[in-house]
Amino acid sequence: MDFGLSEEQQLIVDTVRRFVEREIQPHEAEVERTGVVPPELARQIKQRTIELGFYACNFPDTVGAAGLTHLEFALVERELGRGSMALTHFFGRPQNILMACKGDQIDRYLMPAVRGERMDALAMTEPDAGSDVRGMKTFARRDGGDWVVNGTKHFISGADHADFVIVFVATGEEATGSGPKKKLTAFLVDRGTPGFTIRDGYRSVSHRGYRNMILEFDDCRLPDAQVLGEVDGGFAVMNEWLYATRLTVAAMAVGRARRVADLMIEQAASRQQFGQPIGRFQGIGFQLADCVTEIDAADWLTLAAAWRLDQGLPANREIASAKLYASEMLAHVTDAAIQVHGGMGLMDDLPLERFWRDARVERIWDGTSEIQRHIIARELLRPLGA
């Protein structure tokens, strides 16, 4: 692994960082106050991203996108982590699983998503099925030549803006050594399809303005043409395209931690107590040292996992380690930054209390810390037959 960035990779970092500083950060306080991204601002961010050539940069050049490597895309996500998620959502990174589109789906879903003409959302989580994907109760049954879907999804990010949703539902069961397990199928469901409702979700203290929605299916009829991948092949497309999404959480956590650390270091250097900067006291200085070391470690874990993907090497454990460590690191760094700022750290005059609240969800979505530890342990034990 080359530990240095190429000239092109450094240009990616610099370009995205400037974009976040100029197009995202000036609007953060208003979005935090209102909990809403104005539609015109959303369109503006999307259009400027398209003009930069970064929209759908996580897609290959074979579909007209930037075709960044996994490492380069991790660098993009790291810089986007410095901004509000509600706003950077419109930087536009459609779900890679759309590469499984075939036939008419390419022109109806894949290409419009890559061009920024249609936005997508991904729906898996249910009230009684979070990390236990096979526990989902949303079910599709055959009726003539169609599928009829019933059930509920929740915590669906981006569905408020989505023109269509990629939905995973149960379509049958199979016998296994540990008992019957559900077969899953992915469907492409357009907003406005009869029997499909998108409604407001819950009020979250993390990432205000980045809303979660509830999806309801009431005898929603879908033809075979809406199946993404193969019938009962949901796990195949999931494993091919989705497992690396945990890496984006890790990368964004690193970027956000860098922004928090910058504020913490500035405070430690500028605030005077007992005749000297507070950073000179070991109680503060050692916290700075620990935080920066942890950020660097999370950064390299993330980039190393992305590099392994680019080399075609197994990376499941490395991705889980990056997501686990980076998300927990962010919690520690934001907490330390508030401690260094004292009482002002908890006031909404500063963004630190927002970063602190936002950090909490990172240990939950895209696989909880407990799930990541399970993945790591399983990968270590499996070669030994345990």
C-alpha positions in Angstrom: 0.0 0.0 0.0 1.3 3.4 -1.0 0.9 5.7 2.0 1.1 8.9 -0.1 -1.7 10.5 -2.2 -1.1 11.0 -5.9 -1.4 14.5 -7.4 -4.9 13.5 -8.7 -6.0 12.2 -5.4 -4.8 15.3 -3.6 -6.8 17.3 -6.1 -9.9 15.3 -5.3 -9.4 16.0 -1.5 -8.8 19.8 -2.1 -11.7 20.2 -4.5 -14.3 18.4 -2.2 -13.0 20.2 0.9 -13.4 23.6 -0.8 -16.9 22.6 -1.9 -17.9 21.7 1.7 -16.4 24.9 3.1 -18.1 27.1 0.4 -21.4 25.4 -0.4 -22.2 23.4 2.7 -20.9 24.9 5.9 -22.4 28.4 5.5 -25.9 26.8 5.5 -25.5 24.4 8.4 -26.7 26.6 11.2 -30.0 27.4 9.4 -30.7 23.7 8.6 -29.9 22.9 12.2 -32.3 25.5 13.4 -35.2 24.6 11.1 -34.6 20.9 10.5 -35.3 21.5 6.8 -33.1 21.8 3.7 -34.8 24.4 1.4 -35.6 22.8 -2.0 -33.8 25.5 -3.9 -30.7 25.0 -1.8 -30.9 21.3 -2.4 -31.1 21.9 -6.2 -28.2 24.3 -6.1 -25.9 21.8 -4.3 -26.9 19.0 -6.7 -26.3 21.2 -9.7 -22.9 22.4 -8.6 -21.9 18.9 -7.8 -22.9 17.9 -11.3 -20.9 20.8 -12.8 -17.8 19.7 -10.8 -18.2 16.2 -12.3 -18.5 14.5 -8.9 -22.2 13.5 -9.0 -22.4 9.7 -8.7 -18.6 9.6 -8.5 -19.0 6.2 -6.8 -20.1 4.7 -10.2 -17.8 3.5 -13.0 -17.0 5.4 -16.1 -18.8 2.8 -18.1 -22.0 4.5 -17.2 -20.7 8.0 -17.6 -19.6 8.7 -14.0 -16.2 9.6 -12.6 -15.2 6.0 -11.9 -13.3 6.7 -8.7 -11.6 3.8 -7.0 -12.7 2.7 -3.6 -9.8 4.6 -2.1 -10.6 7.8 -4.0 -14.2 7.5 -3.0 -13.3 7.1 0.6 -11.3 10.4 0.3 -14.4 12.1 -1.1 -16.6 10.7 1.8 -14.0 11.8 4.3 -14.1 15.4 3.1 -17.9 15.3 3.0 -17.8 14.3 6.6 -16.7 17.8 7.4 -20.2 19.0 6.5 -23.8 18.6 7.5 -25.2 15.2 6.3 -28.5 16.8 5.5 -26.8 19.0 2.9 -24.1 16.7 1.6 -26.8 14.2 0.8 -27.4 16.3 -2.4 -23.8 15.9 -3.4 -25.3 12.7 -4.8 -24.0 9.2 -4.3 -26.7 6.8 -5.6 -26.7 3.3 -4.3 -24.2 1.2 -6.1 -26.6 -1.7 -6.1 -28.3 0.0 -9.1 -25.4 -1.5 -11.2 -27.5 -4.7 -10.9 -30.1 -3.1 -13.2 -30.7 -4.8 -16.5 -32.8 -4.3 -19.6 -35.2 -1.4 -19.4 -34.2 -0.8 -15.8 -31.0 0.7 -17.0 -32.8 3.6 -18.8 -35.5 3.9 -16.1 -33.4 3.8 -13.0 -29.6 3.5 -13.3 -28.8 6.2 -15.9 -31.3 8.8 -14.5 -29.8 8.2 -11.0 -26.2 8.7 -12.3 -27.2 11.9 -14.2 -28.9 13.3 -11.1 -32.4 13.3 -12.8 -33.8 10.8 -10.3 -32.9 10.2 -6.6 -33.0 6.8 -4.9 -33.3 5.5 -1.4 -32.6 2.1 0.1 -35.1 0.3 2.4 -34.2 -2.7 4.5 -34.8 -1.9 8.2 -38.1 -2.7 9.8 -39.5 -2.2 13.3 -38.7 -5.8 14.3 -35.8 -6.4 11.9 -32.7 -4.2 12.0 -29.5 -6.1 12.0 -31.4 -9.3 11.6 -32.1 -8.9 7.9 -33.7 -12.4 7.6 -36.2 -11.4 10.3 -38.0 -8.9 8.1 -41.7 -9.3 7.8 -42.4 -7.3 4.7 -43.5 -10.0 2.3 -44.2 -10.3 -1.4 -46.5 -13.1 -2.7 -47.2 -14.2 -6.2 -50.5 -13.2 -7.7 -50.8 -14.1 -11.3 -47.8 -12.5 -13.1 -47.2 -9.9 -10.4 -45.9 -9.6 -6.9 -48.1 -8.2 -4.1 -46.2 -6.5 -1.3 -47.4 -5.9 2.3 -45.4 -4.6 5.3 -43.6 -1.6 6.8 -40.1 -0.3 6.6 -38.7 2.5 8.9 -35.6 4.5 9.5 -35.3 5.0 5.7 -32.9 7.8 5.0 -33.4 9.9 1.9 -36.8 8.6 1.1 -38.3 12.1 1.5 -36.5 13.1 -1.6 -36.5 9.8 -3.4 -38.1 9.3 -6.8 -37.9 5.6 -6.3 -36.9 3.2 -3.5 -34.8 0.0 -3.6 -36.8 -2.3 -1.2 -35.7 -5.7 0.1 -38.6 -8.0 1.0 -39.1 -11.6 1.9 -40.3 -13.8 -1.1 -40.1 -17.3 0.4 -38.3 -19.6 2.7 -35.5 -22.2 2.4 -34.6 -25.1 4.6 -31.1 -24.9 6.2 -29.2 -26.9 8.8 -30.3 -24.3 11.4 -33.9 -24.2 10.4 -36.0 -22.4 7.8 -34.6 -19.0 6.6 -36.3 -16.4 4.5 -35.3 -15.7 0.9 -35.0 -12.0 0.0 -35.7 -10.2 -3.2 -34.9 -6.5 -4.1 -37.6 -4.5 -5.9 -37.5 -1.1 -7.5 -40.6 0.8 -6.4 -41.5 4.2 -7.8 -42.9 7.0 -5.7 -46.7 7.1 -6.3 -47.1 3.4 -7.0 -50.6 2.4 -5.8 -50.4 0.8 -2.4 -47.0 2.4 -1.6 -46.9 5.3 0.9 -44.0 7.3 2.2 -44.6 9.2 5.4 -42.7 11.1 8.0 -40.6 9.1 10.4 -39.2 9.9 13.8 -37.6 13.1 15.1 -33.9 12.3 15.6 -31.4 14.3 17.7 -28.7 13.3 15.2 -28.3 14.9 11.8 -31.2 17.4 11.8 -32.6 17.9 8.4 -31.5 14.5 7.3 -34.8 12.9 7.8 -35.8 9.2 8.2 -39.1 8.1 6.7 -41.6 5.2 7.2 -42.6 3.2 4.1 -45.9 1.4 4.1 -46.9 -1.3 1.5 -50.6 -2.2 1.4 -51.3 -4.7 -1.4 -48.7 -2.9 -3.5 -48.6 -4.7 -6.9 -45.3 -4.9 -8.7 -44.5 -6.7 -12.0 -41.4 -8.9 -12.5 -39.9 -6.0 -14.3 -39.4 -4.3 -10.9 -37.2 -7.1 -9.6 -33.6 -5.9 -9.1 -31.3 -8.9 -9.7 -32.9 -12.3 -9.4 -36.0 -13.5 -7.6 -34.8 -14.8 -4.2 -31.4 -13.3 -5.0 -31.5 -10.4 -2.6 -28.5 -11.6 -0.6 -26.5 -12.0 -3.8 -26.9 -8.3 -4.9 -26.6 -7.2 -1.2 -23.3 -9.0 -0.8 -21.9 -7.8 -4.1 -22.8 -4.1 -3.8 -23.8 -3.1 -0.3 -21.4 -4.4 2.3 -18.8 -1.7 1.5 -21.3 1.1 2.6 -20.0 0.6 6.1 -16.7 2.1 4.8 -18.5 5.4 3.9 -19.6 5.7 7.6 -16.0 5.2 8.7 -14.7 7.8 6.2 -17.3 10.4 7.1 -16.5 9.8 10.8 -12.9 10.6 10.2 -13.7 13.8 8.3 -16.0 15.0 11.0 -13.5 14.2 13.7 -10.8 16.2 11.9 -13.1 19.2 11.9 -13.9 18.8 15.6 -10.2 18.4 16.4 -9.3 21.6 14.5 -11.8 23.5 16.8 -10.4 21.8 19.9 -6.8 22.5 19.0 -7.6 26.2 18.3 -9.4 26.5 21.6 -6.5 24.9 23.5 -4.0 27.3 21.8 -6.0 30.5 22.3 -7.8 30.2 25.6 -5.7 31.5 28.5 -6.0 30.2 32.1 -3.5 30.8 34.9 -1.3 32.9 32.5 -0.9 30.4 29.7 -2.8 28.6 26.9 -4.8 25.7 28.4 -3.2 23.4 25.9 0.1 23.7 27.9 -1.6 21.8 30.8 -1.1 18.1 30.5 -4.8 17.5 31.3 -5.7 19.3 28.0 -2.5 18.6 26.0 -2.7 14.8 26.5 -6.3 14.8 25.3 -5.3 16.6 22.1 -2.5 14.0 21.6 -4.9 11.0 22.2 -7.6 12.4 19.9 -5.3 13.1 17.0 -3.6 9.7 17.4 -7.0 8.0 17.3 -8.1 10.0 14.3 -5.0 9.0 12.4 -5.5 5.4 13.3 -9.1 5.5 12.1 -8.1 7.2 8.9 -5.5 4.6 8.0 -7.8 1.7 8.9 -10.4 3.2 6.5 -8.0 3.9 3.7 -6.3 0.5 4.1 -9.7 -1.3 3.8 -10.6 0.7 0.7 -7.2 -0.1 -0.8 -7.9 -3.9 -0.2 -11.1 -3.5 -2.1 -9.2 -1.9 -5.0 -6.8 -4.8 -5.0 -9.6 -7.4 -5.1 -8.6 -8.7 -1.7 -11.0 -9.9 1.0 -11.9 -6.9 3.1 -15.0 -7.8 5.2 -13.1 -7.8 8.5 -11.1 -4.7 7.6 -14.2 -2.8 6.7 -15.9 -3.9 10.0 -12.8 -2.8 12.0 -12.8 0.6 10.2 -16.5 1.2 10.8 -16.3 0.1 14.5 -13.1 2.0 15.4 -14.0 5.2 13.5 -17.5 5.6 14.8 -16.4 5.0 18.4 -13.4 7.3 17.9 -15.8 10.1 16.8 -17.8 9.7 20.0 -14.6 10.1 22.1 -13.3 13.1 20.1 -16.5 15.0 20.2 -16.9 14.4 23.9 -13.3 15.5 24.5 -13.8 18.7 22.4 -16.7 19.7 24.6 -14.7 19.1 27.7 -11.9 21.3 26.4 -14.4 24.1 25.6 -16.0 23.8 29.0 -19.6 25.0 29.4 -19.5 26.8 26.0 -19.1 23.5 24.3 -22.7 22.6 25.2 -24.2 25.9 24.0 -25.6 26.1 20.5 -23.5 29.2 19.8 -20.8 26.6 18.8 -21.4 23.6 16.5 -19.8 21.2 19.0 -23.0 20.1 20.7 -24.4 19.3 17.2 -21.3 17.2 16.4 -21.7 15.4 19.7 -25.3 14.6 19.0 -24.7 13.6 15.4 -21.9 11.3 16.4 -24.2 9.0 18.4 -26.0 7.5 15.5 -22.8 6.4 13.8 -22.4 3.5 16.2 -25.9 2.3 15.3 -26.7 2.6 11.6 -25.1 0.5 8.8 -24.5 -2.1 11.4 -24.1 -1.5 15.1 -20.8 -1.7 16.9 -21.9 -5.0 18.3 -22.6 -6.4 14.8 -19.1 -5.2 13.6 -17.5 -7.0 16.5 -19.5 -10.1 15.6 -18.2 -9.9 12.0 -14.6 -9.4 13.1 -14.8 -12.3 15.5 -16.4 -14.6 12.9 -13.8 -13.8 10.3 -11.0 -14.6 12.8 -12.6 -17.9 13.9 -14.0 -19.2 10.6 -10.6 -20.3 9.1 -10.1 -22.5 12.2 -13.5 -24.1 11.8 -14.9 -22.5 14.9 
